[in-house]
């Protein structure tokens, strides 16, 4: 328990120190690759601290569903959070490259990615999405089919805004 607690404190301290460097403007004169490396390090230090803290507080239970008893999905959730963070970081980097080389605004790319991810999660219904307590509440109130339609409508609206709309006005 003590090593995990020290890991959380160390990761959060590293993330805080990196964020303070950015806030103070110390990294402004660094080369772009060093600033990107600092941002990635701060991001993964924060996500890593969250994962270690979750494994410390709830080692077996994911804490996502409405049930209070252990669902034995805690380790899978920890690995999934780190994997999702890596995928999101890669997607953000690709969207920045798309903006730089092709001129597609990052907001549109990220909104399209959100729409596609929401569509995928709604169609596949993975446990971490479909059994989440918020989704479970909506499913209990309006039913599974209506919840699926609501999520698909949100995804379609986001995709419409990404392709034809003006997300910079929506996101402001």
N, C-alpha and C positions, 0 to 999 in steps of 0.2 A: 504494500500500500504506500509506504513512504517513497520508494523509487518512482512510482507513478505520480504521486503528488509533486515530487521534485521535477519530474518531466513536464508536468503542466506549468509549474512556475517558471521553469527554464524556457519553454516554448513561448509562453506569454511575455516573458521579459524580453526575449529576442524580437518578437513581433512589435512590442512597444518601442524598443530601441530603434528598430528600423523605421517605424512610423514617425518617431520623433526626428530622425534624420531627414525624412521627407518634409515634415512640417517646418523644420528650421531652414529649409532650402539648401542644406548641405549637399544634397545629391544633384542639385541643378546643373553643376558643371561636370558631372560624371559623363562618360560616354553612354550612349543609349543602351548598349548591351549590359553595362553595369547597373543602370537604373532598372532595366527589366529583370535582371537577376535579383536585385533587392526586392522588387515588387513580388516576384515569385516566392522568394524566401519568406517575406512577411505573410503572404497569403497562406502558404503551407504551414508555417509556424502556428498561425491562428487556427487553421483547420485541424492540424495535428493536436493542438492543445484541446480542442473540442472533442476529438475522438478519444484521447487518453482520459479526459475528464468523464466522458460518458462511460468508458469501460471501468472507471473507478467507481462511479455512482451506481451504475446498473450493468454489471458485467454480462448477465444473461438475457436481460429483457431489453427489447428495442425501445420501449416507451412510446411507441407510435400509436398503437391501438387503444381502444377504450378499456380493454381488460387490464386488471391490476396484477393478475398473476403473470409469471414469467412466460414469455413466448419463445424463449431460447433463440432469439434472432439477434441478440446484441452483437456478437462477433461479426455476423454478416453485415449488419448495419455499419459497423465501424469500417470494414473494408469497402463497403459501398460508398460511404461518405468520402473517403480518400480517392476512390476511383472517379466519383462524380466531380470532385474538385479538379482532378487532372483533366477530365474531359471538358469541363467548363473553361478552364484556363487555355486549353488547346483551341477550343472553339472561339474564344475571345481573340486569341492571337491570329487565327485564320480570318476572323472578321475584320481585324485591323489591317491585315495584309490585303484583303479584298477592297477595303476602302482606299488604301494607298495606291494599289495597282490598277483597279478598275473604276474606282470612284463611287462604289455603293456605300452609302452611309452605314456606320456601325449599328446605329439604332435599328435600321431595317433588318440587318442581318441577325441581330440578337432577337428581335421580335419574331422573325421567321423561325429561328431556332427554337424559341419558346413554344411557338405554335406546333411545330413538328414534334417536339418532345411531349407536349401535352396530348397530342393526337396518339402518339405511340403508347404513352402510359394509359390512356383511356381505353385503347383497343386491347392492349396486353393485360392490363389490370394487375401489375406486380403488387405483392403484399405491402411494400413500403409506401405505395401510392394509394391503392384501393382500400387497405385496412387502416390507413391513417385515421386518427380520431375525428378530424374535420370532415374527411370524405365519408366516414362512417355515419356521422351526424346527418349530413346531407342525404345519404342513402336511406337512413331511417325515416327522414321527414318526407322525401318525395319519391323514394324507391330507386332501385338500381337502374332501370331503363331511363327514367327522367334524369338521373344524375349523369349518366353517360351522354345524354343529349345536351345537357347544360355544359359539360366539359367540352364536347365537340363543337358547340356553338361558340364558346369562348376561344377555342383554338382557331376556328374559321374566321372569327372577327380579327384575331391577332394576325393571322396570315393575310387577310384582306388589307389591314393597315400596313403590314410590312411590304406588300407588293404595290398597292395602289394609293394608300392613305398617306397621311402626314404624321408619322410617329413622333417627330420632334415636337409637334404641338401637343400631342397626347402625353408625352413623357415629361413635359415641363410643368 
